[in-house]
Amino acid sequence: MFSGIDEVDWASMEHAYGPADDVPELLRGLASADPAEREAALDGMYGAVHHQGDVYACTLACIPFLFELVVDPGVQDRGGVVELLTSIGGFDLDEDDEAETDEDEIEGAANYAMAAAAVTAGAGVFFELIADEDPGVRLAAPLALATLHRHPVRVLALLRERLPVEPDEEVRLALVEAAGRVALRHRPLAERVGKWLGLLASRADSPGLRLAALAQLARCSPDGLPGDVVPVVSGLLRQMRSVPEESGDRGDRGEHAPPGGIAAREDDEPEPGPDTTPDAEPVDPEPVAPAETGRGEHVATPTLVGQLRSLSAQENAGRGAPWAADLLRTLHVGLDDRVGDRTALLADQLRSPDRRQRIDAVRMSGGLIRAWRGPYEELVALVGDQLSDPEPRLAEAASHVLEELFGLAAPAADALAARLAADPGSWVKTWASGPPGLCSPVKALARLGDARAVPALAAALELPQVAHDVGFAVGHLGATARPLAGALRRRLAEVELDEGAYDRASPLLAGLTALRAGEAAPEVLRVLRGAPEYRGEWLRTAALRALGSFGPAAREAVPELRALVRRPGTASATEAAEALWAVSGDADAVLPVLIEGLRSDQVHDRRAAAVALGALGPRAAVVAPRLRGLLAHEELWLRVDAAIALWEVSGRTRETVAALLTAWEQNRHVRVRVAECLARMGPVPEGSAAAHVLRSELVSVRRHNAMDGGYGSHDIHEDEKLLALCRQALRGTGKGSTS
């Protein structure tokens, strides 16, 4: 084995962490008799040689040796190596990717293409592995074939032939998933696959296999789903709960959870039964991460792979069908914008007697609400019901989901308040390092503006170290949190102005800013004057914002602010000018400073100046030509800020609306800012371009900021805010007209 490995000039290559001269050792480690050494080697391959899916020259050089490993029956844990090869060779560079590739990325793109070609060229070996004695290999081989082999009809025929004779339930599900993957990648076969999946979904011999067929049917041929898909899936879940182990021998393998797939014959009419087989564009060519692939008993290792396996084992301990959650996630992905069906299915899952199924449902509910708009009152209330469950993982999962919902969490408000009342000791969480933070139920209740969160915030303000997110919570509570102003002021007065001042003072300043607590001006001025060098600029910015929010109540700060604005062209001068205008209304003092800010070399500073000039309104009309000139700037966000400021200082809407609508189409993330301006201008005339854009947004089911593969903690809040602003702009509660 590994003939010629020492002849490769590994030292001349690099991986994610430097020279690749350690790669031969990693490859030999994959063949070791020691399970800990094998796992460490696999971890090293993913961590360095195939770091985050990247393909380097050394990754390409590994491919022949990895194929040697997977065909040698004497090597253990070959399923993991099959997955590694699938990930290395499974990347597809589509037309959009090619169009966006710049010169610096050409080499990387070439490596992906060469990897795909090399692994695809050897993919024939996976045909033999699909009947390997090692169940872990059989588990990984179907997806490898579906992803890599050039002849999808042959692959589908093999998957179909293998299904009725495969003894292991998880491997059977992997066969179904692989066929679904083929249908997604090779669309001419999708109809055939869909027919077979439909038969399998209604006649397969196990509820798990039927659920897998429905999941893949939703992905590759959703029109073939039964009209009563929700009760059908709910019935299958009940059957799976009643039978701890599915048919087939799980043996002593790990608790792996494949997503679910399928196959079909070359003939047009698939035959009924749990066998069959059916190809199109890559839909989900994500790198295949190391997962539990049935490798027998594993020793605990400190590697990433080992930690992931341990977490998965803990999560799935005691589950009769640990893969059910993955099948349901796949089904939800396939159901896509069918929010009603998905909501009904999750509601049923949240009523399940199986706590693990409810944990899965809570997490999937969060994913659904993040991506899609819809009526979620019942679903949210059911998530709230989980807060009282004695299973800590369930209550914790529900808390995290509700924390992200902001106003949408209202149906769970009483449950959140009950949770807080039942466990005051959990209101603030402490960590081994870093400042403490509010627990999820406190944040969720505060984001609802619910006064029942105030006692928790008051308690947090009495701790030796104030929670870093107290100020944000106060901001969401608004006037409801007014009783906290005294504690915020007292704690700010106690802050030592040393290198840690920003971390200690910024939560307090944020809270005072939100409350517009002008009585705290002396304490804020102390911070402004004594800000240390370390993070001093950040601290001064927070203090200036607080003073500006106080308005005329902070008039004692005017001399200090006038001194700061005498340094025009700096960010601090712009911030001081904003505060001075809010406190004194002296346009003559601040206008020259802000005009100078518009000339800054830094886009951020020019944006800040434009926003501040807009706040002056007609008093800054003299800058209209300068703002108009920025409408052609290459930086989109500066164009948006300049357009809004132009309307604010001139009252002219035509230029502003045109610029804002162009930005709306160019970048979805500016839409809230644009809608805020349109709402203030309102009413938007019926039949106008602005009205069309706003109404189109309101009828869209997809959240404007939904992302595939990631999300932000405020995404739902921002999207709901956008919807409210669109309605407001169309109702016309603003102060002007967009005509």
C-alpha positions in Angstrom: 0.0 0.0 0.0 1.0 3.6 -0.7 3.5 2.7 -3.4 5.3 5.9 -4.4 4.1 8.0 -1.5 7.6 8.9 -0.6 8.4 10.0 -4.1 5.9 12.8 -3.9 7.4 16.1 -3.1 5.1 16.9 -0.2 7.4 19.5 1.3 6.9 21.7 -1.8 3.2 21.8 -1.2 1.1 23.5 1.4 -2.2 22.9 3.2 -4.2 25.2 5.5 -1.5 25.3 8.2 1.7 25.3 6.3 4.0 22.8 4.6 2.3 19.5 3.6 5.2 17.3 4.6 3.0 15.7 7.4 0.5 14.4 4.9 2.1 11.0 4.4 1.9 10.4 8.1 -1.8 11.3 8.0 -2.5 8.9 5.2 -0.7 6.1 7.0 -2.7 7.0 10.1 -5.9 6.3 8.2 -4.7 2.7 7.8 -3.6 2.3 11.4 -4.9 -0.6 13.5 -5.3 1.9 16.4 -8.8 3.5 16.3 -7.5 6.6 18.0 -4.8 7.1 15.5 -7.2 6.6 12.6 -9.6 9.2 14.0 -6.8 11.7 14.6 -5.6 11.2 11.0 -9.1 11.8 9.6 -9.4 14.9 11.8 -6.1 16.1 10.4 -7.2 15.5 6.8 -10.4 17.6 7.3 -8.6 20.1 9.4 -5.6 20.8 7.2 -5.6 18.9 3.9 -9.3 19.6 3.1 -9.8 22.5 5.5 -13.4 23.8 5.3 -13.8 22.1 1.9 -10.7 23.7 0.3 -8.7 21.7 -2.2 -4.9 22.3 -2.3 -2.2 20.7 -4.4 -1.5 18.2 -1.6 -5.3 17.4 -1.5 -5.0 16.4 -5.2 -1.9 14.3 -4.5 -3.8 12.4 -1.8 -6.6 11.2 -4.0 -4.8 8.0 -5.4 -3.8 6.9 -1.9 -7.3 7.5 -0.5 -8.6 5.2 -3.2 -6.1 2.6 -2.2 -7.5 2.8 1.3 -11.1 2.4 0.4 -10.6 -0.8 -1.6 -8.5 -2.6 1.0 -10.8 -4.7 3.1 -8.1 -4.9 5.8 -8.4 -1.2 6.5 -11.0 -0.3 9.2 -13.2 2.8 9.2 -13.1 3.0 5.4 -16.6 4.6 5.4 -15.0 7.8 6.7 -12.4 7.7 3.8 -15.3 7.3 1.3 -16.9 10.4 2.8 -13.7 12.3 2.6 -13.3 11.4 -1.1 -16.9 12.4 -1.7 -16.3 15.8 -0.2 -13.0 16.3 -2.1 -14.5 15.4 -5.5 -18.1 16.6 -5.0 -17.7 20.3 -5.5 -19.5 21.7 -8.5 -18.5 25.1 -9.9 -21.7 26.4 -11.6 -22.0 29.2 -14.0 -22.7 31.8 -11.3 -19.5 30.7 -9.4 -17.5 31.0 -12.6 -18.8 34.5 -13.3 -17.8 35.6 -9.8 -14.4 34.1 -9.8 -11.6 36.6 -9.8 -7.9 36.1 -10.8 -6.9 35.3 -7.2 -9.4 32.5 -7.1 -8.6 30.9 -10.5 -6.0 28.5 -9.0 -8.5 27.4 -6.3 -11.2 26.8 -8.9 -8.8 24.8 -11.0 -8.0 22.6 -8.0 -11.7 22.0 -7.4 -12.1 21.0 -11.1 -9.1 18.7 -11.0 -10.3 17.1 -7.8 -13.7 16.5 -9.2 -12.2 15.0 -12.4 -9.8 12.7 -10.5 -12.3 11.4 -8.0 -15.0 11.0 -10.6 -12.6 9.0 -12.8 -12.2 6.5 -9.9 -15.8 6.4 -8.8 -16.4 3.0 -10.3 -14.9 1.4 -7.2 -17.9 2.6 -5.2 -20.1 0.1 -7.2 -18.3 -2.8 -5.4 -18.4 -1.0 -2.1 -22.1 -0.8 -2.0 -22.2 -4.5 -0.9 -19.2 -4.3 1.3 -19.1 -6.4 4.5 -18.5 -3.2 6.5 -21.8 -1.5 7.1 -20.0 1.9 7.5 -18.7 1.5 4.0 -22.2 0.6 2.7 -23.6 3.6 4.4 -21.1 6.0 2.6 -21.0 4.4 -0.8 -24.5 5.3 -2.1 -24.0 9.1 -1.7 -20.5 8.8 -3.2 -22.0 7.1 -6.3 -24.8 9.6 -6.6 -22.4 12.6 -6.2 -19.5 11.4 -8.3 -20.4 8.8 -10.9 -20.9 9.9 -14.5 -23.6 7.3 -15.4 -26.6 8.1 -13.2 -28.9 5.5 -14.8 -26.4 2.7 -13.8 -26.2 4.2 -10.3 -29.9 4.2 -9.9 -30.3 0.7 -11.2 -27.7 -0.5 -8.6 -29.4 1.4 -5.8 -32.7 -0.2 -6.7 -31.2 -3.7 -6.8 -29.5 -3.2 -3.5 -32.5 -1.9 -1.6 -34.5 -5.1 -1.0 -31.4 -7.1 0.0 -29.8 -4.5 2.3 -30.3 -5.7 5.9 -29.4 -2.4 7.7 -32.1 0.2 8.0 -29.8 3.2 8.0 -28.1 2.0 4.9 -31.4 1.5 3.2 -32.2 5.1 4.0 -28.8 6.1 2.5 -29.8 4.3 -0.7 -33.0 6.3 -0.8 -31.1 9.5 -0.2 -28.6 8.7 -2.9 -31.4 8.2 -5.5 -32.9 11.5 -4.5 -29.5 13.2 -4.9 -29.2 11.7 -8.4 -32.6 13.1 -9.3 -31.6 16.5 -8.2 -28.4 16.4 -10.2 -29.9 14.9 -13.3 -33.3 16.4 -13.9 -34.3 14.2 -16.8 -34.6 11.3 -14.3 -36.6 13.3 -11.7 -40.0 12.2 -13.0 -39.0 8.5 -12.9 -37.6 8.9 -9.5 -40.6 10.7 -8.3 -42.9 7.9 -9.4 -40.8 5.3 -7.6 -40.6 7.4 -4.5 -44.4 7.8 -4.5 -44.8 4.0 -4.6 -42.2 3.6 -1.9 -43.8 6.2 0.3 -47.1 4.3 0.2 -45.9 0.7 0.2 -42.5 0.3 1.8 -42.2 -2.2 4.6 -41.0 0.2 7.3 -42.2 3.7 8.4 -38.6 5.0 8.3 -38.2 4.0 4.7 -41.6 5.6 3.8 -40.6 8.8 5.6 -37.3 8.8 3.7 -39.1 8.4 0.4 -41.5 11.3 1.3 -38.5 13.4 2.2 -36.8 12.9 -1.1 -40.0 13.2 -3.0 -40.4 16.6 -1.4 -37.0 17.6 -2.6 -36.9 16.3 -6.2 -40.6 16.0 -7.2 -42.8 17.9 -4.7 -45.9 17.8 -6.9 -45.9 14.0 -6.2 -46.4 14.4 -2.5 -49.8 13.2 -1.2 -52.3 15.9 -0.5 -52.6 14.7 3.1 -48.8 14.7 3.6 -49.0 16.1 7.2 -51.3 13.4 8.6 -49.3 10.8 6.7 -46.0 11.9 8.2 -47.5 12.2 11.6 -48.8 8.7 11.4 -45.3 7.4 10.4 -43.8 9.2 13.3 -46.2 7.6 15.7 -45.4 4.2 14.2 -41.7 4.9 14.6 -42.2 5.8 18.2 -44.0 2.6 18.9 -41.2 0.5 17.5 -37.9 1.2 19.3 -35.8 -0.4 16.6 -36.6 -0.4 12.9 -36.3 -3.5 10.9 -32.8 -4.5 10.0 -29.7 -5.0 12.1 -28.1 -1.9 13.5 -25.3 -4.0 15.0 -22.8 -2.2 17.1 -22.4 0.8 14.8 -22.7 4.4 15.8 -25.8 6.5 15.9 -25.5 8.0 12.4 -28.4 9.9 10.8 -28.4 10.0 7.0 -30.9 12.4 5.4 -32.8 10.0 3.2 -32.8 9.4 -0.6 -34.0 6.9 -3.5 -33.6 5.1 -6.8 -35.4 3.7 -10.0 -35.1 1.3 -13.0 -34.4 2.3 -16.5 -37.9 1.2 -17.6 -40.6 3.9 -17.6 -42.9 2.3 -15.0 -41.3 1.5 -11.7 -42.5 -1.5 -10.0 -44.1 -1.3 -6.5 -42.1 -2.4 -3.5 -39.1 -1.3 -1.5 -36.8 -1.6 -4.5 -36.4 0.6 -7.5 -34.3 3.5 -9.0 -34.1 6.6 -11.3 -30.4 12.7 -12.5 -29.9 17.0 -13.0 -28.2 20.0 -11.7 -26.3 20.1 -8.4 -28.6 21.4 -5.7 -26.7 20.8 -2.6 -23.0 20.2 -3.4 -21.8 21.0 0.1 -18.7 19.3 1.3 -19.5 16.1 3.2 -18.4 16.7 6.8 -17.1 13.8 8.8 -20.0 12.1 10.5 -20.6 8.9 12.4 -20.5 6.3 9.8 -20.8 3.1 11.6 -17.3 2.1 12.5 -17.9 -0.1 15.5 -16.7 0.9 18.9 -14.8 4.2 19.1 -12.5 5.4 21.7 -12.8 8.9 23.0 -10.3 11.2 21.3 -9.6 14.9 21.7 -10.0 15.5 17.9 -12.8 17.6 16.3 -14.2 14.4 14.8 -14.1 12.7 18.2 -15.9 15.6 19.8 -18.6 15.7 17.1 -19.1 12.0 17.6 -19.4 12.3 21.3 -21.9 15.1 21.0 -23.9 13.2 18.5 -23.9 10.1 20.7 -25.1 12.1 23.7 -27.8 13.7 21.6 -29.0 10.4 20.2 -28.6 8.2 23.3 -31.7 6.0 23.7 -33.2 7.0 20.4 -34.8 4.1 18.5 -34.5 6.0 15.2 -31.9 8.8 15.6 -32.0 9.5 11.9 -35.7 10.5 12.0 -34.7 14.1 12.7 -32.6 14.3 9.6 -35.4 12.8 7.5 -37.8 15.4 8.8 -35.3 18.2 8.1 -34.9 17.0 4.5 -38.7 16.9 4.2 -39.0 20.5 5.5 -36.3 21.6 3.0 -38.3 19.9 0.2 -41.6 21.5 1.4 -39.9 24.8 1.0 -42.5 27.6 0.9 -45.4 25.4 1.9 -45.5 27.2 5.3 -49.0 25.9 6.2 -48.0 22.2 5.8 -44.7 22.8 7.6 -46.3 24.6 10.5 -49.0 21.9 10.9 -46.3 19.2 10.8 -44.2 20.9 13.4 -47.2 21.6 15.6 -47.9 17.9 15.6 -44.3 17.1 16.4 -44.4 19.6 19.3 -47.3 17.7 20.8 -45.4 14.4 20.6 -44.9 12.4 23.9 -41.3 11.9 22.6 -39.1 14.7 24.1 -36.4 14.2 21.6 -38.9 14.6 18.8 -40.0 17.9 20.4 -36.4 19.1 20.7 -36.0 18.5 17.0 -39.3 20.2 16.3 -38.4 23.3 18.4 -35.1 23.7 16.4 -36.9 23.2 13.1 -39.5 25.7 14.1 -36.8 28.3 14.6 -35.4 27.5 11.1 -38.9 27.8 9.5 -39.7 31.1 11.2 -36.3 32.6 10.3 -36.7 31.9 6.6 -40.4 32.2 5.9 -43.2 34.6 6.8 -46.5 33.2 8.1 -49.0 33.0 10.9 -47.0 31.4 13.7 -49.1 32.0 16.8 -50.0 28.4 17.5 -46.5 27.2 16.7 -44.9 29.8 19.0 -47.4 29.0 21.8 -46.4 25.3 21.5 -42.7 26.2 21.6 -43.5 28.2 24.8 -45.1 25.1 26.3 -41.7 23.4 26.2 -40.3 25.9 28.7 -41.9 24.1 31.6 -40.6 20.6 30.6 -38.2 19.1 33.1 -35.8 18.1 30.3 -33.2 20.9 30.3 -32.3 20.5 26.7 -35.9 21.0 25.6 -36.4 24.1 27.7 -33.1 25.5 26.6 -33.8 24.9 22.9 -37.2 26.6 23.3 -35.7 29.6 25.1 -33.1 30.1 22.3 -35.8 30.0 19.6 -38.1 32.5 21.5 -35.2 34.8 22.0 -34.9 35.4 18.3 -38.6 36.0 17.7 -38.9 39.5 19.3 -42.6 40.5 18.8 -43.5 37.2 17.3 -42.9 35.6 20.7 -46.0 37.2 22.2 -48.0 33.9 22.4 -45.3 32.5 24.7 -45.1 35.6 26.9 -46.8 34.0 29.9 -44.7 30.9 29.6 -41.5 33.0 29.5 -42.6 34.9 32.6 -43.4 31.7 34.4 -40.0 30.3 33.5 -38.3 33.4 35.0 -40.4 33.3 38.1 -39.6 29.6 38.6 -35.8 30.0 38.4 -34.5 33.5 39.5 -31.0 32.0 39.8 -30.8 31.6 36.1 -31.5 35.2 35.1 -27.8 35.9 34.4 -25.4 33.4 33.0 -21.7 33.5 33.9 -18.9 32.1 31.8 -15.3 31.0 32.4 -14.1 34.0 30.5 -15.8 37.1 29.3 -18.6 39.2 30.9 -21.9 37.6 32.1 -25.0 37.8 29.9 -28.7 37.6 30.3 -30.4 34.2 29.9 -32.5 33.6 26.8 -35.9 33.9 28.6 -35.0 37.3 30.0 -33.9 38.6 26.6 -37.0 37.1 24.9 -39.4 38.8 27.4 -37.5 42.1 27.2 -37.6 42.0 23.4 -41.4 41.8 23.8 -41.4 45.0 25.9 -42.9 43.0 28.7 -42.5 44.6 32.2 -42.1 41.2 33.8 -38.5 41.3 32.6 -37.6 44.3 34.6 -36.9 42.5 37.9 -34.4 40.3 36.2 -32.6 43.4 34.7 -32.7 45.1 38.1 -31.0 42.0 39.6 -28.4 42.0 36.8 -27.5 45.6 37.6 -26.7 44.6 41.2 -24.1 42.0 40.3 -20.4 42.8 40.7 -20.1 42.7 36.9 -23.0 43.9 34.8 -24.3 41.7 32.1 -23.0 42.9 28.7 -26.4 42.9 27.1 -28.4 44.7 29.8 -28.4 48.0 27.8 -29.9 46.3 24.7 -32.7 44.7 26.9 -33.5 48.1 28.4 -33.7 49.5 24.9 -36.4 47.0 23.9 -38.4 47.7 27.0 -38.3 51.5 26.5 -40.3 53.5 29.1 -41.2 50.3 30.9 -37.6 50.1 32.1 -37.6 53.7 33.4 -37.3 52.5 37.0 -33.9 51.2 36.2 -32.4 54.6 35.3 -31.2 55.2 38.9 -29.3 51.9 39.0 -27.8 52.5 35.6 -26.7 56.0 36.7 -25.2 54.7 40.0 -23.3 51.9 38.3 -21.9 54.2 35.7 -20.6 56.5 38.4 -18.7 53.6 39.9 -17.0 52.6 36.7 -13.2 53.0 36.9 -11.9 54.7 33.8 -9.1 52.3 33.1 -8.4 49.9 30.2 -11.5 47.9 31.1 -13.8 51.0 31.1 -15.4 50.4 27.7 -16.6 46.8 28.6 -18.0 48.0 31.9 -19.5 51.3 30.8 -21.0 50.5 27.4 -24.0 48.4 28.6 -24.8 51.2 31.1 -24.5 53.9 28.5 -26.7 51.9 26.1 -29.4 51.6 28.7 -29.3 55.3 29.6 -29.4 56.2 25.9 -32.5 54.1 25.4 -34.2 55.7 28.4 -33.1 59.3 27.4 -32.2 59.7 31.0 -31.0 63.3 31.0 -30.4 63.3 34.8 -27.4 61.1 34.1 -25.6 63.8 32.1 -23.0 64.4 34.9 -22.0 60.7 35.0 -21.9 60.5 31.2 -19.7 63.7 31.0 -17.3 62.1 33.5 -16.9 59.2 31.2 -16.5 61.4 28.1 -13.8 63.5 29.8 -11.9 60.6 31.3 -12.0 58.0 28.6 -8.7 56.0 28.6 -6.6 55.5 25.5 -7.5 51.9 25.2 -10.9 51.7 23.3 -11.3 55.4 24.3 -12.7 56.3 20.9 -15.5 53.6 21.3 -16.2 54.8 24.8 -16.5 58.5 23.7 -18.8 57.5 20.9 -21.1 55.7 23.3 -21.0 58.7 25.7 -21.8 61.2 22.9 -24.8 59.1 21.7 -26.1 59.1 25.3 -25.8 62.9 25.5 -27.4 63.4 22.2 -30.3 61.2 23.3 -30.8 63.4 26.4 -31.4 66.5 24.2 -31.7 69.8 26.1 -31.6 68.0 29.4 -27.8 67.6 28.8 -27.2 71.4 28.3 -24.4 71.3 30.8 -22.4 69.3 28.2 -22.6 72.1 25.7 -19.1 73.6 26.5 -17.5 70.1 26.2 -19.3 69.4 22.9 -18.3 72.8 21.4 -14.7 72.0 22.3 -14.9 68.6 20.5 -16.4 70.0 17.3 -13.4 72.3 16.8 -11.5 69.3 15.4 -13.4 69.1 12.0 -12.8 66.2 9.6 -12.6 63.6 12.4 -15.2 61.0 13.3 -15.4 62.3 16.9 -16.1 65.9 15.6 -19.1 64.5 13.6 -20.4 62.6 16.6 -19.9 65.6 18.8 -21.7 67.8 16.2 -24.7 65.4 16.2 -24.9 65.6 20.0 -24.5 69.4 20.0 -27.3 69.8 17.6 -29.6 67.5 19.6 -28.7 69.3 22.9 -28.5 72.9 21.8 -30.1 73.2 18.3 -27.2 75.4 17.2 -27.1 74.7 13.5 -24.5 77.4 12.8 -22.0 75.6 15.1 -22.4 72.2 13.7 -23.0 72.8 10.0 -19.4 73.6 9.0 -18.2 70.5 10.9 -20.7 68.2 9.1 -19.9 69.7 5.7 -16.2 69.0 6.3 -17.2 65.4 7.3 -18.7 64.9 3.8 -15.2 65.4 2.4 -13.6 62.7 4.5 -11.6 59.9 2.8 -13.4 57.4 4.9 -16.8 56.2 3.6 -18.0 55.5 7.1 -17.3 59.1 8.2 -19.0 60.5 5.1 -22.1 58.3 5.9 -22.1 59.6 9.5 -22.0 63.2 8.3 -24.8 62.7 5.8 -27.0 61.2 8.4 -26.3 64.0 10.8 -27.0 66.6 8.1 -30.3 65.0 7.4 -31.2 65.4 11.1 -30.8 69.2 10.6 -33.5 69.2 8.0 -34.0 72.4 6.0 -31.4 74.2 8.2 -28.9 72.2 6.1 -30.4 73.0 2.7 -27.1 74.5 1.5 -25.6 71.0 1.3 -28.2 69.7 -1.1 -25.8 69.9 -4.1 -23.1 68.0 -2.3 -25.5 65.3 -1.2 -26.9 65.1 -4.8 -23.4 64.5 -6.0 -23.0 61.5 -3.7 -26.0 59.7 -5.4 -23.5 58.4 -8.0 -21.0 57.2 -5.5 -19.7 53.6 -5.9 -20.6 52.8 -2.3 -24.2 51.7 -2.1 -24.8 52.5 1.6 -23.4 56.0 1.1 -25.7 56.5 -1.8 -28.7 55.5 0.4 -27.7 57.8 3.3 -27.1 60.7 0.9 -30.4 60.2 -0.8 -32.3 60.2 2.5 -30.4 63.2 3.7 -31.2 65.0 0.4 -34.9 64.5 1.0 -34.6 65.6 4.6 -32.8 68.9 3.8 -34.6 69.7 0.5 -38.0 68.1 0.7 -37.6 66.9 -2.9 -38.6 63.3 -3.3 -38.1 62.5 -7.0 -34.3 62.0 -6.9 -34.4 60.4 -3.5 -37.0 57.8 -4.4 -35.3 56.9 -7.6 -32.0 56.3 -5.8 -33.6 54.4 -3.0 -35.6 52.0 -5.3 -32.4 51.3 -7.3 -30.6 50.4 -4.0 -33.6 48.3 -2.9 -33.1 46.1 -5.9 -29.3 46.0 -5.7 -29.0 44.9 -2.1 -31.8 43.4 0.0 -30.0 44.5 3.2 -30.8 48.2 2.6 -34.5 47.6 2.4 -35.3 48.4 6.1 -33.4 51.7 5.8 -35.2 52.5 2.5 -38.6 51.6 3.9 -38.0 53.8 6.9 -37.6 56.8 4.6 -40.5 55.9 2.4 -42.7 55.5 5.5 -41.8 59.0 6.7 -42.5 60.4 3.2 -45.8 58.6 2.8 -48.4 58.2 1.5 -46.9 56.3 -1.4 -49.1 57.1 -4.4 -51.1 54.2 -5.8 -49.6 52.9 -9.0 -46.2 54.4 -8.4 -42.9 52.4 -8.7 -42.5 52.7 -4.9 -46.0 51.2 -4.3 -45.2 48.3 -6.6 -42.0 47.5 -4.8 -43.6 47.7 -1.4 -46.6 45.5 -2.3 -44.3 43.0 -3.9 -42.4 42.8 -0.7 -45.5 42.3 1.3 -46.7 39.4 -0.8 -43.4 37.6 -0.7 -43.4 34.5 1.6 -39.6 34.4 1.9 -38.0 36.7 4.4 -36.0 39.4 2.7 -32.8 38.6 4.6 -33.1 34.8 4.7 -29.8 33.1 4.0 -28.9 29.5 3.1 -26.5 28.1 5.6 -26.5 31.0 8.1 -28.5 33.5 9.9 -28.3 36.5 12.3 -29.9 36.8 15.7 -31.9 39.8 14.6 -33.0 38.6 11.2 -36.6 37.9 12.1 -36.9 41.2 13.9 -35.5 43.1 10.9 -37.8 41.4 8.5 -40.9 42.0 10.6 -39.8 45.6 10.9 -39.6 45.8 7.1 -43.1 44.5 6.7 -44.5 47.0 9.2 -42.7 49.9 7.5 -44.0 48.8 4.1 -47.6 48.8 5.4 -47.0 52.2 7.0 -45.7 53.7 3.8 -48.7 52.4 1.9 -51.1 53.7 4.5 -49.5 57.1 4.5 -48.8 58.0 8.0 -45.7 59.9 7.1 -45.2 63.7 6.7 -44.8 64.1 3.0 -45.5 62.5 -0.4 -43.3 60.5 -2.7 -45.0 62.0 -5.8 
